[in-house]
Structures are given as C-alpha cells and as structure tokens.
Amino acid sequence: MGYSISDALDIVGDVMLFVGDLEDAASEIFDDLHAPTIPAMLLPYFDLAAYARDLELGGDLAAFRFNDTDYVVTNASGL
C-alpha cells in the first residue's frame, strides 16, 4: 500500500478487523449482503472458498496472522 508511518497512524482507526480466517470473514459478508437475495434452495451451491479467494485477490480482504490468531481486514480496498 505504500503508506508512510504518519499516514498509517492517521488511518489506523479506519481499519475494520475480523477475527478468524478468510473464509469465515467471506461467509459473514456473504450472509449479510447476498444470502437474503438468493433463494434458500440455491445457497448450498454457493462456493464460499472461491468467494473468499476472489475477495482477497480483488483487494477487498487482506488476511494476516499475529500471535497465533488469524485476522482479516474487511475494508482493505477502502484504505
């Protein structure tokens, strides 16, 4: 991202963290944003692993591990 220390400190409060792995974060996002608009009978066919991968590759999510805990920045593209 290329932020200076000063810039990073200015936006540290804007970072939204999810505690858990990438697929868990993607699942929560999917459930909140998309699941209500998809017929229930089709939900089992949705590939959450692929959705999580696409969100990460698109820059929307960024996963990291710190002190043996997994975290996901859920607003990575907005920073």
mmCIF file of the N, C-alpha and C atoms, coordinates in Angstrom:
data_MODEL
# 
_entry.id   MODEL 
# 
loop_
_atom_site.group_PDB 
_atom_site.id 
_atom_site.type_symbol 
_atom_site.label_atom_id 
_atom_site.label_alt_id 
_atom_site.label_comp_id 
_atom_site.label_asym_id 
_atom_site.label_entity_id 
_atom_site.label_seq_id 
_atom_site.pdbx_PDB_ins_code 
_atom_site.Cartn_x 
_atom_site.Cartn_y 
_atom_site.Cartn_z 
_atom_site.occupancy 
_atom_site.B_iso_or_equiv 
_atom_site.pdbx_formal_charge 
_atom_site.auth_seq_id 
_atom_site.auth_comp_id 
_atom_site.auth_asym_id 
_atom_site.auth_atom_id 
_atom_site.pdbx_PDB_model_num 
ATOM 1   N N  . MET A 1 1  ? 0.816   -1.182  0.000  1.00 0.00 ? 1  MET A N  1 
ATOM 2   C CA . MET A 1 1  ? 0.000   0.000   0.000  1.00 0.00 ? 1  MET A CA 1 
ATOM 3   C C  . MET A 1 1  ? 0.861   1.248   0.000  1.00 0.00 ? 1  MET A C  1 
ATOM 4   N N  . GLY A 1 2  ? 2.041   1.160   0.576  1.00 0.00 ? 2  GLY A N  1 
ATOM 5   C CA . GLY A 1 2  ? 2.965   2.258   0.482  1.00 0.00 ? 2  GLY A CA 1 
ATOM 6   C C  . GLY A 1 2  ? 2.681   3.445   1.379  1.00 0.00 ? 2  GLY A C  1 
ATOM 7   N N  . TYR A 1 3  ? 2.079   3.229   2.554  1.00 0.00 ? 3  TYR A N  1 
ATOM 8   C CA . TYR A 1 3  ? 1.812   4.335   3.464  1.00 0.00 ? 3  TYR A CA 1 
ATOM 9   C C  . TYR A 1 3  ? 3.057   4.690   4.266  1.00 0.00 ? 3  TYR A C  1 
ATOM 10  N N  . SER A 1 4  ? 3.233   5.971   4.545  1.00 0.00 ? 4  SER A N  1 
ATOM 11  C CA . SER A 1 4  ? 4.264   6.380   5.485  1.00 0.00 ? 4  SER A CA 1 
ATOM 12  C C  . SER A 1 4  ? 3.745   6.069   6.888  1.00 0.00 ? 4  SER A C  1 
ATOM 13  N N  . ILE A 1 5  ? 4.628   6.089   7.874  1.00 0.00 ? 5  ILE A N  1 
ATOM 14  C CA . ILE A 1 5  ? 4.206   5.844   9.256  1.00 0.00 ? 5  ILE A CA 1 
ATOM 15  C C  . ILE A 1 5  ? 3.155   6.866   9.670  1.00 0.00 ? 5  ILE A C  1 
ATOM 16  N N  . SER A 1 6  ? 3.353   8.100   9.312  1.00 0.00 ? 6  SER A N  1 
ATOM 17  C CA . SER A 1 6  ? 2.411   9.158   9.657  1.00 0.00 ? 6  SER A CA 1 
ATOM 18  C C  . SER A 1 6  ? 1.034   8.900   9.040  1.00 0.00 ? 6  SER A C  1 
ATOM 19  N N  . ASP A 1 7  ? 1.023   8.537   7.748  1.00 0.00 ? 7  ASP A N  1 
ATOM 20  C CA . ASP A 1 7  ? -0.247  8.241   7.067  1.00 0.00 ? 7  ASP A CA 1 
ATOM 21  C C  . ASP A 1 7  ? -0.929  7.026   7.685  1.00 0.00 ? 7  ASP A C  1 
ATOM 22  N N  . ALA A 1 8  ? -0.135  6.001   7.999  1.00 0.00 ? 8  ALA A N  1 
ATOM 23  C CA . ALA A 1 8  ? -0.693  4.784   8.589  1.00 0.00 ? 8  ALA A CA 1 
ATOM 24  C C  . ALA A 1 8  ? -1.325  5.089   9.948  1.00 0.00 ? 8  ALA A C  1 
ATOM 25  N N  . LEU A 1 9  ? -0.671  5.899   10.738 1.00 0.00 ? 9  LEU A N  1 
ATOM 26  C CA . LEU A 1 9  ? -1.225  6.260   12.045 1.00 0.00 ? 9  LEU A CA 1 
ATOM 27  C C  . LEU A 1 9  ? -2.504  7.079   11.910 1.00 0.00 ? 9  LEU A C  1 
ATOM 28  N N  . ASP A 1 10 ? -2.606  7.860   10.845 1.00 0.00 ? 10 ASP A N  1 
ATOM 29  C CA . ASP A 1 10 ? -3.815  8.650   10.613 1.00 0.00 ? 10 ASP A CA 1 
ATOM 30  C C  . ASP A 1 10 ? -5.031  7.778   10.289 1.00 0.00 ? 10 ASP A C  1 
ATOM 31  N N  . ILE A 1 11 ? -4.818  6.626   9.650  1.00 0.00 ? 11 ILE A N  1 
ATOM 32  C CA . ILE A 1 11 ? -5.955  5.791   9.239  1.00 0.00 ? 11 ILE A CA 1 
ATOM 33  C C  . ILE A 1 11 ? -6.125  4.533   10.082 1.00 0.00 ? 11 ILE A C  1 
ATOM 34  N N  . VAL A 1 12 ? -5.300  4.346   11.103 1.00 0.00 ? 12 VAL A N  1 
ATOM 35  C CA . VAL A 1 12 ? -5.378  3.120   11.892 1.00 0.00 ? 12 VAL A CA 1 
ATOM 36  C C  . VAL A 1 12 ? -6.782  2.910   12.477 1.00 0.00 ? 12 VAL A C  1 
ATOM 37  N N  . GLY A 1 13 ? -7.463  3.982   12.816 1.00 0.00 ? 13 GLY A N  1 
ATOM 38  C CA . GLY A 1 13 ? -8.820  3.869   13.347 1.00 0.00 ? 13 GLY A CA 1 
ATOM 39  C C  . GLY A 1 13 ? -9.848  3.466   12.312 1.00 0.00 ? 13 GLY A C  1 
ATOM 40  N N  . ASP A 1 14 ? -9.498  3.556   11.024 1.00 0.00 ? 14 ASP A N  1 
ATOM 41  C CA . ASP A 1 14 ? -10.418 3.194   9.948  1.00 0.00 ? 14 ASP A CA 1 
ATOM 42  C C  . ASP A 1 14 ? -10.377 1.705   9.604  1.00 0.00 ? 14 ASP A C  1 
ATOM 43  N N  . VAL A 1 15 ? -9.369  1.010   10.100 1.00 0.00 ? 15 VAL A N  1 
ATOM 44  C CA . VAL A 1 15 ? -9.203  -0.410  9.774  1.00 0.00 ? 15 VAL A CA 1 
ATOM 45  C C  . VAL A 1 15 ? -10.284 -1.226  10.474 1.00 0.00 ? 15 VAL A C  1 
ATOM 46  N N  . MET A 1 16 ? -10.972 -2.066  9.701  1.00 0.00 ? 16 MET A N  1 
ATOM 47  C CA . MET A 1 16 ? -12.003 -2.951  10.250 1.00 0.00 ? 16 MET A CA 1 
ATOM 48  C C  . MET A 1 16 ? -11.453 -4.370  10.256 1.00 0.00 ? 16 MET A C  1 
ATOM 49  N N  . LEU A 1 17 ? -11.324 -4.955  11.457 1.00 0.00 ? 17 LEU A N  1 
ATOM 50  C CA . LEU A 1 17 ? -10.755 -6.285  11.594 1.00 0.00 ? 17 LEU A CA 1 
ATOM 51  C C  . LEU A 1 17 ? -11.811 -7.307  11.939 1.00 0.00 ? 17 LEU A C  1 
ATOM 52  N N  . PHE A 1 18 ? -11.686 -8.458  11.317 1.00 0.00 ? 18 PHE A N  1 
ATOM 53  C CA . PHE A 1 18 ? -12.492 -9.631  11.630 1.00 0.00 ? 18 PHE A CA 1 
ATOM 54  C C  . PHE A 1 18 ? -11.532 -10.637 12.240 1.00 0.00 ? 18 PHE A C  1 
ATOM 55  N N  . VAL A 1 19 ? -11.881 -11.208 13.377 1.00 0.00 ? 19 VAL A N  1 
ATOM 56  C CA . VAL A 1 19 ? -11.045 -12.229 13.993 1.00 0.00 ? 19 VAL A CA 1 
ATOM 57  C C  . VAL A 1 19 ? -11.518 -13.576 13.481 1.00 0.00 ? 19 VAL A C  1 
ATOM 58  N N  . GLY A 1 20 ? -10.662 -14.229 12.723 1.00 0.00 ? 20 GLY A N  1 
ATOM 59  C CA . GLY A 1 20 ? -10.996 -15.506 12.108 1.00 0.00 ? 20 GLY A CA 1 
ATOM 60  C C  . GLY A 1 20 ? -10.286 -15.600 10.771 1.00 0.00 ? 20 GLY A C  1 
ATOM 61  N N  . ASP A 1 21 ? -10.562 -16.674 10.057 1.00 0.00 ? 21 ASP A N  1 
ATOM 62  C CA . ASP A 1 21 ? -9.869  -16.848 8.779  1.00 0.00 ? 21 ASP A CA 1 
ATOM 63  C C  . ASP A 1 21 ? -10.642 -16.207 7.634  1.00 0.00 ? 21 ASP A C  1 
ATOM 64  N N  . LEU A 1 22 ? -10.013 -16.223 6.492  1.00 0.00 ? 22 LEU A N  1 
ATOM 65  C CA . LEU A 1 22 ? -10.552 -15.554 5.306  1.00 0.00 ? 22 LEU A CA 1 
ATOM 66  C C  . LEU A 1 22 ? -11.931 -16.089 4.918  1.00 0.00 ? 22 LEU A C  1 
ATOM 67  N N  . GLU A 1 23 ? -12.089 -17.402 4.951  1.00 0.00 ? 23 GLU A N  1 
ATOM 68  C CA . GLU A 1 23 ? -13.374 -17.982 4.554  1.00 0.00 ? 23 GLU A CA 1 
ATOM 69  C C  . GLU A 1 23 ? -14.478 -17.634 5.548  1.00 0.00 ? 23 GLU A C  1 
ATOM 70  N N  . ASP A 1 24 ? -14.161 -17.570 6.835  1.00 0.00 ? 24 ASP A N  1 
ATOM 71  C CA . ASP A 1 24 ? -15.163 -17.164 7.829  1.00 0.00 ? 24 ASP A CA 1 
ATOM 72  C C  . ASP A 1 24 ? -15.604 -15.714 7.604  1.00 0.00 ? 24 ASP A C  1 
ATOM 73  N N  . ALA A 1 25 ? -14.646 -14.847 7.304  1.00 0.00 ? 25 ALA A N  1 
ATOM 74  C CA . ALA A 1 25 ? -14.978 -13.443 7.037  1.00 0.00 ? 25 ALA A CA 1 
ATOM 75  C C  . ALA A 1 25 ? -15.844 -13.331 5.787  1.00 0.00 ? 25 ALA A C  1 
ATOM 76  N N  . ALA A 1 26 ? -15.464 -14.056 4.734  1.00 0.00 ? 26 ALA A N  1 
ATOM 77  C CA . ALA A 1 26 ? -16.240 -14.033 3.494  1.00 0.00 ? 26 ALA A CA 1 
ATOM 78  C C  . ALA A 1 26 ? -17.642 -14.582 3.723  1.00 0.00 ? 26 ALA A C  1 
ATOM 79  N N  . SER A 1 27 ? -17.759 -15.608 4.541  1.00 0.00 ? 27 SER A N  1 
ATOM 80  C CA . SER A 1 27 ? -19.066 -16.187 4.846  1.00 0.00 ? 27 SER A CA 1 
ATOM 81  C C  . SER A 1 27 ? -19.965 -15.169 5.544  1.00 0.00 ? 27 SER A C  1 
ATOM 82  N N  . GLU A 1 28 ? -19.398 -14.429 6.485  1.00 0.00 ? 28 GLU A N  1 
ATOM 83  C CA . GLU A 1 28 ? -20.190 -13.410 7.183  1.00 0.00 ? 28 GLU A CA 1 
ATOM 84  C C  . GLU A 1 28 ? -20.624 -12.300 6.223  1.00 0.00 ? 28 GLU A C  1 
ATOM 85  N N  . ILE A 1 29 ? -19.715 -11.884 5.364  1.00 0.00 ? 29 ILE A N  1 
ATOM 86  C CA . ILE A 1 29 ? -20.047 -10.854 4.367  1.00 0.00 ? 29 ILE A CA 1 
ATOM 87  C C  . ILE A 1 29 ? -21.138 -11.360 3.434  1.00 0.00 ? 29 ILE A C  1 
ATOM 88  N N  . PHE A 1 30 ? -20.991 -12.600 2.962  1.00 0.00 ? 30 PHE A N  1 
ATOM 89  C CA . PHE A 1 30 ? -21.990 -13.180 2.073  1.00 0.00 ? 30 PHE A CA 1 
ATOM 90  C C  . PHE A 1 30 ? -23.351 -13.243 2.757  1.00 0.00 ? 30 PHE A C  1 
ATOM 91  N N  . ASP A 1 31 ? -23.363 -13.738 4.003  1.00 0.00 ? 31 ASP A N  1 
ATOM 92  C CA . ASP A 1 31 ? -24.628 -13.862 4.732  1.00 0.00 ? 31 ASP A CA 1 
ATOM 93  C C  . ASP A 1 31 ? -25.307 -12.514 4.922  1.00 0.00 ? 31 ASP A C  1 
ATOM 94  N N  . ASP A 1 32 ? -24.514 -11.473 5.170  1.00 0.00 ? 32 ASP A N  1 
ATOM 95  C CA . ASP A 1 32 ? -25.088 -10.144 5.396  1.00 0.00 ? 32 ASP A CA 1 
ATOM 96  C C  . ASP A 1 32 ? -25.551 -9.465  4.111  1.00 0.00 ? 32 ASP A C  1 
ATOM 97  N N  . LEU A 1 33 ? -24.787 -9.626  3.027  1.00 0.00 ? 33 LEU A N  1 
ATOM 98  C CA . LEU A 1 33 ? -25.054 -8.854  1.814  1.00 0.00 ? 33 LEU A CA 1 
ATOM 99  C C  . LEU A 1 33 ? -25.800 -9.598  0.714  1.00 0.00 ? 33 LEU A C  1 
ATOM 100 N N  . HIS A 1 34 ? -25.509 -10.879 0.552  1.00 0.00 ? 34 HIS A N  1 
ATOM 101 C CA . HIS A 1 34 ? -26.024 -11.581 -0.621 1.00 0.00 ? 34 HIS A CA 1 
ATOM 102 C C  . HIS A 1 34 ? -27.055 -12.666 -0.319 1.00 0.00 ? 34 HIS A C  1 
ATOM 103 N N  . ALA A 1 35 ? -26.884 -13.384 0.772  1.00 0.00 ? 35 ALA A N  1 
ATOM 104 C CA . ALA A 1 35 ? -27.768 -14.513 1.069  1.00 0.00 ? 35 ALA A CA 1 
ATOM 105 C C  . ALA A 1 35 ? -29.252 -14.138 1.101  1.00 0.00 ? 35 ALA A C  1 
ATOM 106 N N  . PRO A 1 36 ? -29.599 -12.961 1.643  1.00 0.00 ? 36 PRO A N  1 
ATOM 107 C CA . PRO A 1 36 ? -31.026 -12.625 1.681  1.00 0.00 ? 36 PRO A CA 1 
ATOM 108 C C  . PRO A 1 36 ? -31.673 -12.487 0.295  1.00 0.00 ? 36 PRO A C  1 
ATOM 109 N N  . THR A 1 37 ? -30.864 -12.281 -0.735 1.00 0.00 ? 37 THR A N  1 
ATOM 110 C CA . THR A 1 37 ? -31.427 -12.078 -2.071 1.00 0.00 ? 37 THR A CA 1 
ATOM 111 C C  . THR A 1 37 ? -31.393 -13.342 -2.932 1.00 0.00 ? 37 THR A C  1 
ATOM 112 N N  . ILE A 1 38 ? -30.858 -14.429 -2.381 1.00 0.00 ? 38 ILE A N  1 
ATOM 113 C CA . ILE A 1 38 ? -30.733 -15.685 -3.130 1.00 0.00 ? 38 ILE A CA 1 
ATOM 114 C C  . ILE A 1 38 ? -31.716 -16.695 -2.556 1.00 0.00 ? 38 ILE A C  1 
ATOM 115 N N  . PRO A 1 39 ? -32.452 -17.380 -3.413 1.00 0.00 ? 39 PRO A N  1 
ATOM 116 C CA . PRO A 1 39 ? -33.391 -18.394 -2.902 1.00 0.00 ? 39 PRO A CA 1 
ATOM 117 C C  . PRO A 1 39 ? -32.662 -19.427 -2.038 1.00 0.00 ? 39 PRO A C  1 
ATOM 118 N N  . ALA A 1 40 ? -33.271 -19.787 -0.920 1.00 0.00 ? 40 ALA A N  1 
ATOM 119 C CA . ALA A 1 40 ? -32.657 -20.707 0.051  1.00 0.00 ? 40 ALA A CA 1 
ATOM 120 C C  . ALA A 1 40 ? -32.232 -22.024 -0.579 1.00 0.00 ? 40 ALA A C  1 
ATOM 121 N N  . MET A 1 41 ? -32.973 -22.503 -1.555 1.00 0.00 ? 41 MET A N  1 
ATOM 122 C CA . MET A 1 41 ? -32.630 -23.791 -2.164 1.00 0.00 ? 41 MET A CA 1 
ATOM 123 C C  . MET A 1 41 ? -31.334 -23.716 -2.971 1.00 0.00 ? 41 MET A C  1 
ATOM 124 N N  . LEU A 1 42 ? -30.869 -22.511 -3.327 1.00 0.00 ? 42 LEU A N  1 
ATOM 125 C CA . LEU A 1 42 ? -29.639 -22.365 -4.097 1.00 0.00 ? 42 LEU A CA 1 
ATOM 126 C C  . LEU A 1 42 ? -28.411 -22.113 -3.222 1.00 0.00 ? 42 LEU A C  1 
ATOM 127 N N  . LEU A 1 43 ? -28.612 -21.716 -1.981 1.00 0.00 ? 43 LEU A N  1 
ATOM 128 C CA . LEU A 1 43 ? -27.488 -21.371 -1.105 1.00 0.00 ? 43 LEU A CA 1 
ATOM 129 C C  . LEU A 1 43 ? -26.461 -22.492 -0.932 1.00 0.00 ? 43 LEU A C  1 
ATOM 130 N N  . PRO A 1 44 ? -26.874 -23.757 -0.841 1.00 0.00 ? 44 PRO A N  1 
ATOM 131 C CA . PRO A 1 44 ? -25.863 -24.819 -0.678 1.00 0.00 ? 44 PRO A CA 1 
ATOM 132 C C  . PRO A 1 44 ? -24.894 -24.938 -1.858 1.00 0.00 ? 44 PRO A C  1 
ATOM 133 N N  . TYR A 1 45 ? -25.249 -24.393 -3.000 1.00 0.00 ? 45 TYR A N  1 
ATOM 134 C CA . TYR A 1 45 ? -24.406 -24.497 -4.184 1.00 0.00 ? 45 TYR A CA 1 
ATOM 135 C C  . TYR A 1 45 ? -23.367 -23.380 -4.282 1.00 0.00 ? 45 TYR A C  1 
ATOM 136 N N  . PHE A 1 46 ? -23.456 -22.413 -3.396 1.00 0.00 ? 46 PHE A N  1 
ATOM 137 C CA . PHE A 1 46 ? -22.525 -21.283 -3.443 1.00 0.00 ? 46 PHE A CA 1 
ATOM 138 C C  . PHE A 1 46 ? -21.167 -21.711 -2.894 1.00 0.00 ? 46 PHE A C  1 
ATOM 139 N N  . ASP A 1 47 ? -20.095 -21.402 -3.598 1.00 0.00 ? 47 ASP A N  1 
ATOM 140 C CA . ASP A 1 47 ? -18.741 -21.791 -3.222 1.00 0.00 ? 47 ASP A CA 1 
ATOM 141 C C  . ASP A 1 47 ? -18.086 -20.666 -2.405 1.00 0.00 ? 47 ASP A C  1 
ATOM 142 N N  . LEU A 1 48 ? -18.165 -20.795 -1.076 1.00 0.00 ? 48 LEU A N  1 
ATOM 143 C CA . LEU A 1 48 ? -17.620 -19.754 -0.201 1.00 0.00 ? 48 LEU A CA 1 
ATOM 144 C C  . LEU A 1 48 ? -16.106 -19.650 -0.292 1.00 0.00 ? 48 LEU A C  1 
ATOM 145 N N  . ALA A 1 49 ? -15.421 -20.758 -0.502 1.00 0.00 ? 49 ALA A N  1 
ATOM 146 C CA . ALA A 1 49 ? -13.960 -20.716 -0.627 1.00 0.00 ? 49 ALA A CA 1 
ATOM 147 C C  . ALA A 1 49 ? -13.555 -19.895 -1.848 1.00 0.00 ? 49 ALA A C  1 
ATOM 148 N N  . ALA A 1 50 ? -14.253 -20.085 -2.949 1.00 0.00 ? 50 ALA A N  1 
ATOM 149 C CA . ALA A 1 50 ? -13.959 -19.319 -4.162 1.00 0.00 ? 50 ALA A CA 1 
ATOM 150 C C  . ALA A 1 50 ? -14.310 -17.848 -3.959 1.00 0.00 ? 50 ALA A C  1 
ATOM 151 N N  . TYR A 1 51 ? -15.407 -17.579 -3.276 1.00 0.00 ? 51 TYR A N  1 
ATOM 152 C CA . TYR A 1 51 ? -15.808 -16.200 -2.980 1.00 0.00 ? 51 TYR A CA 1 
ATOM 153 C C  . TYR A 1 51 ? -14.740 -15.509 -2.121 1.00 0.00 ? 51 TYR A C  1 
ATOM 154 N N  . ALA A 1 52 ? -14.251 -16.209 -1.095 1.00 0.00 ? 52 ALA A N  1 
ATOM 155 C CA . ALA A 1 52 ? -13.207 -15.664 -0.225 1.00 0.00 ? 52 ALA A CA 1 
ATOM 156 C C  . ALA A 1 52 ? -11.939 -15.373 -1.028 1.00 0.00 ? 52 ALA A C  1 
ATOM 157 N N  . ARG A 1 53 ? -11.572 -16.310 -1.881 1.00 0.00 ? 53 ARG A N  1 
ATOM 158 C CA . ARG A 1 53 ? -10.373 -16.126 -2.715 1.00 0.00 ? 53 ARG A CA 1 
ATOM 159 C C  . ARG A 1 53 ? -10.532 -14.918 -3.636 1.00 0.00 ? 53 ARG A C  1 
ATOM 160 N N  . ASP A 1 54 ? -11.709 -14.776 -4.239 1.00 0.00 ? 54 ASP A N  1 
ATOM 161 C CA . ASP A 1 54 ? -11.958 -13.643 -5.134 1.00 0.00 ? 54 ASP A CA 1 
ATOM 162 C C  . ASP A 1 54 ? -11.906 -12.305 -4.387 1.00 0.00 ? 54 ASP A C  1 
ATOM 163 N N  . LEU A 1 55 ? -12.455 -12.282 -3.163 1.00 0.00 ? 55 LEU A N  1 
ATOM 164 C CA . LEU A 1 55 ? -12.400 -11.053 -2.375 1.00 0.00 ? 55 LEU A CA 1 
ATOM 165 C C  . LEU A 1 55 ? -10.963 -10.691 -2.014 1.00 0.00 ? 55 LEU A C  1 
ATOM 166 N N  . GLU A 1 56 ? -10.156 -11.715 -1.722 1.00 0.00 ? 56 GLU A N  1 
ATOM 167 C CA . GLU A 1 56 ? -8.753  -11.455 -1.400 1.00 0.00 ? 56 GLU A CA 1 
ATOM 168 C C  . GLU A 1 56 ? -7.979  -11.002 -2.641 1.00 0.00 ? 56 GLU A C  1 
ATOM 169 N N  . LEU A 1 57 ? -8.163  -11.701 -3.738 1.00 0.00 ? 57 LEU A N  1 
ATOM 170 C CA . LEU A 1 57 ? -7.453  -11.351 -4.971 1.00 0.00 ? 57 LEU A CA 1 
ATOM 171 C C  . LEU A 1 57 ? -7.862  -9.974  -5.495 1.00 0.00 ? 57 LEU A C  1 
ATOM 172 N N  . GLY A 1 58 ? -9.112  -9.595  -5.261 1.00 0.00 ? 58 GLY A N  1 
ATOM 173 C CA . GLY A 1 58 ? -9.604  -8.290  -5.687 1.00 0.00 ? 58 GLY A CA 1 
ATOM 174 C C  . GLY A 1 58 ? -9.181  -7.154  -4.758 1.00 0.00 ? 58 GLY A C  1 
ATOM 175 N N  . GLY A 1 59 ? -8.541  -7.497  -3.641 1.00 0.00 ? 59 GLY A N  1 
ATOM 176 C CA . GLY A 1 59 ? -8.081  -6.475  -2.711 1.00 0.00 ? 59 GLY A CA 1 
ATOM 177 C C  . GLY A 1 59 ? -9.108  -6.031  -1.690 1.00 0.00 ? 59 GLY A C  1 
ATOM 178 N N  . ASP A 1 60 ? -10.265 -6.692  -1.665 1.00 0.00 ? 60 ASP A N  1 
ATOM 179 C CA . ASP A 1 60 ? -11.309 -6.310  -0.717 1.00 0.00 ? 60 ASP A CA 1 
ATOM 180 C C  . ASP A 1 60 ? -11.033 -6.828  0.689  1.00 0.00 ? 60 ASP A C  1 
ATOM 181 N N  . LEU A 1 61 ? -10.362 -7.977  0.792  1.00 0.00 ? 61 LEU A N  1 
ATOM 182 C CA . LEU A 1 61 ? -9.995  -8.560  2.078  1.00 0.00 ? 61 LEU A CA 1 
ATOM 183 C C  . LEU A 1 61 ? -8.495  -8.787  2.102  1.00 0.00 ? 61 LEU A C  1 
ATOM 184 N N  . ALA A 1 62 ? -7.912  -8.649  3.280  1.00 0.00 ? 62 ALA A N  1 
ATOM 185 C CA . ALA A 1 62 ? -6.484  -8.940  3.459  1.00 0.00 ? 62 ALA A CA 1 
ATOM 186 C C  . ALA A 1 62 ? -6.334  -9.719  4.760  1.00 0.00 ? 62 ALA A C  1 
ATOM 187 N N  . ALA A 1 63 ? -5.774  -10.912 4.667  1.00 0.00 ? 63 ALA A N  1 
ATOM 188 C CA . ALA A 1 63 ? -5.642  -11.778 5.835  1.00 0.00 ? 63 ALA A CA 1 
ATOM 189 C C  . ALA A 1 63 ? -4.211  -11.745 6.366  1.00 0.00 ? 63 ALA A C  1 
ATOM 190 N N  . PHE A 1 64 ? -4.103  -11.863 7.683  1.00 0.00 ? 64 PHE A N  1 
ATOM 191 C CA . PHE A 1 64 ? -2.789  -11.988 8.305  1.00 0.00 ? 64 PHE A CA 1 
ATOM 192 C C  . PHE A 1 64 ? -2.931  -12.719 9.633  1.00 0.00 ? 64 PHE A C  1 
ATOM 193 N N  . ARG A 1 65 ? -1.814  -13.178 10.147 1.00 0.00 ? 65 ARG A N  1 
ATOM 194 C CA . ARG A 1 65 ? -1.778  -13.904 11.411 1.00 0.00 ? 65 ARG A CA 1 
ATOM 195 C C  . ARG A 1 65 ? -0.837  -13.168 12.358 1.00 0.00 ? 65 ARG A C  1 
ATOM 196 N N  . PHE A 1 66 ? -1.285  -12.976 13.603 1.00 0.00 ? 66 PHE A N  1 
ATOM 197 C CA . PHE A 1 66 ? -0.474  -12.311 14.608 1.00 0.00 ? 66 PHE A CA 1 
ATOM 198 C C  . PHE A 1 66 ? -0.709  -12.996 15.946 1.00 0.00 ? 66 PHE A C  1 
ATOM 199 N N  . ASN A 1 67 ? 0.371   -13.375 16.625 1.00 0.00 ? 67 ASN A N  1 
ATOM 200 C CA . ASN A 1 67 ? 0.268   -14.051 17.927 1.00 0.00 ? 67 ASN A CA 1 
ATOM 201 C C  . ASN A 1 67 ? -0.662  -15.267 17.874 1.00 0.00 ? 67 ASN A C  1 
ATOM 202 N N  . ASP A 1 68 ? -0.510  -16.079 16.858 1.00 0.00 ? 68 ASP A N  1 
ATOM 203 C CA . ASP A 1 68 ? -1.296  -17.312 16.684 1.00 0.00 ? 68 ASP A CA 1 
ATOM 204 C C  . ASP A 1 68 ? -2.795  -17.066 16.503 1.00 0.00 ? 68 ASP A C  1 
ATOM 205 N N  . THR A 1 69 ? -3.157  -15.869 16.083 1.00 0.00 ? 69 THR A N  1 
ATOM 206 C CA . THR A 1 69 ? -4.560  -15.553 15.816 1.00 0.00 ? 69 THR A CA 1 
ATOM 207 C C  . THR A 1 69 ? -4.680  -15.055 14.384 1.00 0.00 ? 69 THR A C  1 
ATOM 208 N N  . ASP A 1 70 ? -5.706  -15.548 13.665 1.00 0.00 ? 70 ASP A N  1 
ATOM 209 C CA . ASP A 1 70 ? -5.967  -15.110 12.299 1.00 0.00 ? 70 ASP A CA 1 
ATOM 210 C C  . ASP A 1 70 ? -6.851  -13.871 12.320 1.00 0.00 ? 70 ASP A C  1 
ATOM 211 N N  . TYR A 1 71 ? -6.507  -12.913 11.458 1.00 0.00 ? 71 TYR A N  1 
ATOM 212 C CA . TYR A 1 71 ? -7.279  -11.681 11.303 1.00 0.00 ? 71 TYR A CA 1 
ATOM 213 C C  . TYR A 1 71 ? -7.515  -11.431 9.822  1.00 0.00 ? 71 TYR A C  1 
ATOM 214 N N  . VAL A 1 72 ? -8.603  -10.726 9.530  1.00 0.00 ? 72 VAL A N  1 
ATOM 215 C CA . VAL A 1 72 ? -8.905  -10.306 8.164  1.00 0.00 ? 72 VAL A CA 1 
ATOM 216 C C  . VAL A 1 72 ? -9.297  -8.838  8.198  1.00 0.00 ? 72 VAL A C  1 
ATOM 217 N N  . VAL A 1 73 ? -8.620  -8.043  7.378  1.00 0.00 ? 73 VAL A N  1 
ATOM 218 C CA . VAL A 1 73 ? -9.015  -6.641  7.220  1.00 0.00 ? 73 VAL A CA 1 
ATOM 219 C C  . VAL A 1 73 ? -10.159 -6.656  6.209  1.00 0.00 ? 73 VAL A C  1 
ATOM 220 N N  . THR A 1 74 ? -11.345 -6.253  6.654  1.00 0.00 ? 74 THR A N  1 
ATOM 221 C CA . THR A 1 74 ? -12.532 -6.381  5.809  1.00 0.00 ? 74 THR A CA 1 
ATOM 222 C C  . THR A 1 74 ? -12.817 -5.154  4.962  1.00 0.00 ? 74 THR A C  1 
ATOM 223 N N  . ASN A 1 75 ? -12.053 -4.110  5.145  1.00 0.00 ? 75 ASN A N  1 
ATOM 224 C CA . ASN A 1 75 ? -12.219 -2.926  4.295  1.00 0.00 ? 75 ASN A CA 1 
ATOM 225 C C  . ASN A 1 75 ? -10.885 -2.557  3.642  1.00 0.00 ? 75 ASN A C  1 
ATOM 226 N N  . ALA A 1 76 ? -10.126 -3.562  3.267  1.00 0.00 ? 76 ALA A N  1 
ATOM 227 C CA . ALA A 1 76 ? -8.781  -3.344  2.736  1.00 0.00 ? 76 ALA A CA 1 
ATOM 228 C C  . ALA A 1 76 ? -8.780  -2.447  1.498  1.00 0.00 ? 76 ALA A C  1 
ATOM 229 N N  . SER A 1 77 ? -9.757  -2.608  0.632  1.00 0.00 ? 77 SER A N  1 
ATOM 230 C CA . SER A 1 77 ? -9.766  -1.803  -0.590 1.00 0.00 ? 77 SER A CA 1 
ATOM 231 C C  . SER A 1 77 ? -10.138 -0.345  -0.330 1.00 0.00 ? 77 SER A C  1 
ATOM 232 N N  . GLY A 1 78 ? -10.683 -0.067  0.829  1.00 0.00 ? 78 GLY A N  1 
ATOM 233 C CA . GLY A 1 78 ? -11.074 1.293   1.137  1.00 0.00 ? 78 GLY A CA 1 
ATOM 234 C C  . GLY A 1 78 ? -10.031 2.090   1.890  1.00 0.00 ? 78 GLY A C  1 
ATOM 235 N N  . LEU A 1 79 ? -8.882  1.472   2.145  1.00 0.00 ? 79 LEU A N  1 
ATOM 236 C CA . LEU A 1 79 ? -7.850  2.165   2.917  1.00 0.00 ? 79 LEU A CA 1 
ATOM 237 C C  . LEU A 1 79 ? -6.838  2.827   2.034  1.00 0.00 ? 79 LEU A C  1 
# 
